[in-house]
Amino acid sequence: MGIRNGRRQAVSLLVWWALVTLVLVLAGAVTGQPVTLLGCATSALFLVAVGEAGHGLRQWLRRRIGRAR
């Protein structure tokens, strides 16, 4: 992975994290739940990390299955 691709991926993850954080903050405000920005940011980080891990696993499995055929 080149620097350009690494930077693009980092920006993409940062944007996803910010959007998920915003959604969690807004969901807390709409439902009247007391939320903090730090708590939402931490939860968003966890959700993005799990999503990326799942995506990586799916790609890995697709490559493994492709070799077996």
Secondary structure, DSSP 8 states (H G I E B T S, - for coil): --HHHHHHHHHHHHHHHHHHHHHHHHHHHHHT----HHHHHHHHHHHHHHHHHHHHHHHHHHHHHHHH-
